[in-house]
Amino acid sequence: MKRALIILPQNDFRDEEFDQTQKHLVKSGIEITIASIYKGICYGVKGSTIEASQTISNVNVFPFDAIIFIGGPGTEVFFENKEISRLIDEAIGLNRLIGAICLAPKLLAVNGVLNGLRFTSTPSAVKEIIELGGIYDDDEVVLDKNIITSKGPHTASKFGKVISEEIQQETMIKRTLLDGYNKGKFSL
C-alpha cells in the first residue's frame, strides 16, 4: 500500500488544502499519517480540527512514498524548525515525492530544495522564494523532478489530484533499502 505523510501546522492551517488533498489521497487508496509539532488536535483557519497521530520529531520518512506540507498562516512556525529541515533532508535523500501548497513552498526554499527548480506558491511568498533560487511558474500546480508545489486553497483539489497520480505512477522510485543505500543514508 502507498503511504503519504501530511505535515500540518498545529494552528492556522488552510482547511481546504488539507481537505482536498486528503480527499484525493483517500480516493486513490493511499494511507495517510498526519504529523505536527505535537500529537493531538490541529486547528484550521476556518475552524476544522484534525488529529495529528505523530510528532514531527518522532516521525521517520522512510516508510512513506510522499511527504506533503499543507499551508496557511501557521506554516511560518516551521520556517526555522530543525525537525522540518530533517524531514525535508530525509525525503530528498530517499527520493520521496514532496508536496507543498500555499505558503509551504517557502519551507522548501528556506531549506535549499527549490534552488534551480520551477515552483508556484501563494503570491506573498513568490519574491522571497525567487531570491532563494526558485524559478517562478504561474501554473496552479507545478511538478519539477519530485517536487510538487501549488498556489493555495483555490488550487487544492488539483494539487491533491496531481500528488495522488504521482504516488500511483509505476515509474516512481520504489521504497527500498537500496534507495537509502544509493543516497548514502544506509550502509550494508
Secondary structure, DSSP 8 states (H G I E B T S, - for coil): --EEEEE--SEEE-HHHHHHHHHHHHHTT-EEEEEESSSEEEEETTS-EEEE-EETTT--STT-SEEEE--SGGGGGGTT-HHHHHHHHHHHHTT-EEEEETTTHHHHHHTTTTTTSEE---HHHHHHHHHTT-EE--SSEEEETTEEEE-SGGGHHHHHHHHHHHHH-TTS----HHHHHHTTS---
